[in-house]
Amino acid sequence: MSDFRYAVNVMPKPGILDPQGRAVELSLPHLHVTNVSKVRVGRRVELTVTADSEAEGRTVVDGLAKELLSNPLIEVYAIELLEGTSSVTSKVPAL
C-alpha cells in the first residue's frame, strides 16, 4: 500500500452563472486592472488516498468527486495527481 496525493479542481460548467466570478471581474477596475476578463471561481480539494496503485487511488477520488465534491448538473471537475507525495517512485508526464 502507498499514499497518493490528489487535488480535485471543481469549476462551474461553461454557460452556468458564476456570481463569484462576476463579482471578482467587476472589482478589477477598482484595482486598476483592465486586462483580465472571463473570471470563473471554483474550488480545490486536496486529499491523500492509501491504495495498492495510483489507478486504484484515482478510482476512489473519482467516486468522491462525482458523489460528494461536485454537483454534476452545474459543475465539472478535474483530478490531478500531486507529485512528491507517494511512497513509490514514478514519473507523471506534464500536461
C-alpha positions in Angstrom: 0.0 0.0 0.0 1.1 3.5 -0.8 -0.1 7.0 -0.2 -1.1 9.0 -3.3 -1.9 12.8 -3.0 -4.6 14.2 -5.3 -6.2 17.5 -6.0 -9.8 17.8 -7.3 -10.5 21.1 -9.1 -14.2 21.9 -9.3 -15.5 24.6 -11.6 -18.9 25.8 -12.8 -19.8 24.3 -16.2 -19.4 26.6 -19.2 -22.6 28.7 -19.5 -23.6 28.3 -15.9 -24.0 31.6 -14.0 -20.9 32.3 -11.8 -21.8 35.1 -9.4 -18.5 34.9 -7.5 -16.5 35.1 -10.8 -18.7 38.1 -11.9 -18.1 39.9 -8.6 -14.3 39.4 -8.9 -14.4 40.7 -12.5 -16.5 43.7 -11.5 -13.9 44.5 -8.8 -10.9 44.5 -11.1 -11.3 48.1 -12.4 -11.2 49.3 -8.8 -7.7 47.8 -8.6 -6.8 49.4 -11.9 -6.7 46.0 -13.6 -8.2 46.3 -17.1 -6.6 43.4 -19.0 -8.3 40.5 -17.1 -11.7 39.1 -18.2 -13.9 35.9 -18.2 -13.2 35.2 -14.5 -14.5 31.9 -13.1 -14.3 31.0 -9.5 -14.2 27.3 -8.3 -12.7 25.3 -5.5 -9.8 22.9 -4.9 -9.9 19.9 -2.6 -6.6 18.1 -1.8 -6.6 14.7 -0.3 -4.4 11.6 0.3 -5.6 8.1 -0.5 -3.9 4.9 0.6 -4.2 2.3 -2.1 -2.4 -0.5 -3.9 -1.9 1.5 -7.0 -2.3 5.0 -8.4 -5.2 3.8 -10.6 -7.0 2.4 -7.6 -6.5 5.6 -5.7 -7.7 7.6 -8.7 -10.9 5.5 -8.8 -11.6 6.3 -5.2 -11.1 10.0 -5.8 -13.2 9.9 -9.0 -16.1 8.4 -7.0 -15.7 11.1 -4.3 -15.6 13.8 -6.9 -18.8 12.6 -8.6 -20.8 11.8 -5.4 -19.6 14.4 -2.9 -17.3 17.1 -4.1 -19.2 18.3 -7.2 -22.7 18.8 -8.4 -22.7 17.1 -11.8 -25.7 19.2 -13.0 -23.8 22.5 -12.8 -20.1 21.7 -12.2 -17.2 19.9 -13.8 -14.1 18.5 -12.1 -10.6 17.5 -12.9 -8.4 15.2 -10.9 -4.7 16.0 -10.6 -2.0 13.6 -9.1 0.3 15.7 -7.0 4.0 14.9 -7.3 6.3 14.0 -4.5 3.7 12.7 -2.1 3.7 9.0 -2.9 5.9 6.4 -1.2 6.6 4.9 -4.6 8.7 6.4 -7.3 7.1 7.1 -10.6 7.2 9.8 -13.3 4.0 11.7 -14.1 4.0 13.3 -17.5 3.4 17.0 -17.5 0.2 18.2 -19.2 
